[in-house]
């Protein structure tokens, strides 16, 4: 058995991001991400091999997709990002910091 409290987040400094893997099995992994006013560096894109479902639990954020689409996220908003869809984080609030729940789903037959 594993147990924890999702809302007990670590302290962080402005511009920092802390990613914690909470659970993993053969099909997926779950992360808690805490962003303290951080963003993806200019010119860098996430291009993941896995599908990702992400929920913004606390704070405000903005994602940019390679086609130029900007997605503003507020507390409670979620988004499904298919594998290979290039995206980046252009804004996260610092006060309050952003608290994310991310679920990454591996493709059938993919090894952990």
C-alpha positions as a printed Julia matrix, in Angstrom:
112×3 Matrix{Float64}:
   0.0    0.0     0.0
   1.1    3.55   -0.74
  -0.38   6.61    0.94
   0.14  10.35    0.77
  -1.53  13.75    0.77
  -1.72  15.44   -2.61
  -1.94  18.93   -1.08
   1.23  18.66    1.05
   3.52  20.21   -1.54
   7.19  21.06   -1.17
   8.44  24.63   -0.86
   9.86  26.1    -4.04
  11.46  29.2    -5.45
  10.2   31.39   -8.27
  10.86  29.77  -11.64
  11.23  26.27  -10.16
   9.19  23.19  -11.04
   9.05  20.0    -8.98
   7.87  16.75  -10.59
   7.07  13.81   -8.32
   6.09  10.37   -9.63
   3.31   9.15   -7.35
   2.52   5.8    -8.95
   3.63   3.72  -11.93
   2.57   0.44  -13.46
   2.92  -1.24  -16.85
   0.23   0.92  -18.48
   0.72   4.4   -17.03
   2.3    6.68  -14.46
   0.87   9.49  -12.33
   2.76  12.67  -11.45
   2.2   15.58   -9.13
   3.79  18.68  -10.64
   4.25  21.88   -8.67
   5.14  24.97  -10.72
   6.31  28.15   -9.03
   5.97  30.68  -11.86
   7.98  28.44  -14.18
   7.68  28.06  -17.94
   9.26  26.06  -20.74
  12.41  27.8   -22.07
  12.03  29.6   -25.42
  12.47  27.29  -28.39
  11.9   24.12  -26.32
   8.88  21.9   -27.05
   7.58  18.83  -25.23
   7.17  16.0   -27.75
   6.12  13.02  -25.65
   5.89   9.35  -26.59
   2.88   8.92  -24.3
  -0.63  10.35  -24.18
  -1.05  12.75  -21.26
  -4.14  13.8   -19.34
  -3.43  16.78  -17.09
  -5.58  18.57  -14.5
  -4.72  21.97  -13.08
  -5.74  21.54   -9.44
  -4.56  24.96   -8.24
  -3.33  28.16   -9.87
  -3.42  29.53  -13.42
  -1.41  28.44  -16.45
  -1.11  28.74  -20.21
  -0.05  26.1   -22.73
   1.07  26.82  -26.29
   0.78  24.24  -29.05
   3.02  24.08  -32.09
   0.24  25.36  -34.37
   0.18  28.6   -32.31
  -2.96  27.77  -30.29
  -2.81  29.18  -26.73
  -4.82  27.41  -24.03
  -5.5   29.28  -20.78
  -6.09  26.99  -17.8
  -7.74  27.84  -14.48
  -8.3   25.71  -11.4
 -10.25  22.59  -12.31
  -9.48  22.73  -16.05
  -8.06  19.61  -17.68
  -6.68  18.78  -21.1
  -5.83  15.58  -22.98
  -2.62  15.88  -25.03
  -2.08  13.02  -27.5
   1.41  11.55  -27.9
   3.47  13.54  -30.39
   1.49  16.79  -30.04
   4.23  19.35  -29.48
   3.45  21.83  -26.72
   5.08  24.04  -24.12
   4.14  25.86  -20.92
   4.2   29.64  -21.46
   2.93  30.72  -18.03
   2.3   29.39  -14.52
   1.22  31.51  -11.57
   3.54  31.95   -8.62
   1.01  33.07   -6.01
  -0.7   30.72   -5.86
   1.75  28.19   -7.23
   0.36  25.71   -9.76
  -0.48  22.22   -8.65
  -1.0   19.7   -11.47
  -2.09  16.07  -11.64
  -0.67  14.41  -14.77
  -1.45  10.9   -15.99
   0.78   9.51  -18.74
  -0.58   6.51  -20.66
   1.81   4.15  -22.38
   0.98   2.63  -25.75
  -0.02  -1.06  -25.75
   3.07  -3.25  -25.78
   5.37  -0.43  -24.59
   7.7   -1.41  -21.77
   7.7    0.49  -18.48
